[in-house]
Amino acid sequence: MTAIAIAGFCWTVVCIAILTLIPARWGIGVVPVDRAQTQCSPDYGGPAPDGFWILPGSQRLLNIAVFVPAGALWVLAVARWRRAQALAPLGIAALGVYSIGIETLQLAASRIGRACDITDMVDNLAGAIIGGRGRGAARAALPPLASA
């Protein structure tokens, strides 16, 4: 079960990168240099478009939903390890750092229609926390492994 959860977590992290770093609109267009984003938007809760071509819906809800499986699978992966109490929150925090990294790459890729936004970072971390809390019951349900 642990190996499957770790594999699922890794796959989810890869899927998040692919989903968040592809062009925002169908057909790659180049944003002129003078219109490209030069800094991460500090406007919390600013304009949240209705998703994008690959997944329609509220962008804020999608930002939360995309990180829920990663948080859940991380907590499930470490649930039986003796150090689960420490590793579970560290993994969730690492997902927050991962989100910051993705937003930084989106800033660098702003000429293909991506954008860096503080709201996305907060929503991504919220999704990871929701997923981690949802699977937190697994820590109580599964006995620790003999060696870990």
HELIX and SHEET records of a PDB file:
HELIX    1   1 THR A    2  LEU A   21  1                                  20    
HELIX    2   2 VAL A   33  ARG A   35  5                                   3    
HELIX    3   3 GLN A   59  VAL A   78  1                                  20    
HELIX    4   4 ALA A   84  ALA A  108  1                                  25    
HELIX    5   5 SER A  110  ILE A  112  5                                   3    
HELIX    6   6 ILE A  118  ALA A  141  1                                  24    
SHEET    1   A 2 GLY A  51  PHE A  52  0                                        
SHEET    2   A 2 LEU A  55  PRO A  56 -1                                        
END                                                                             
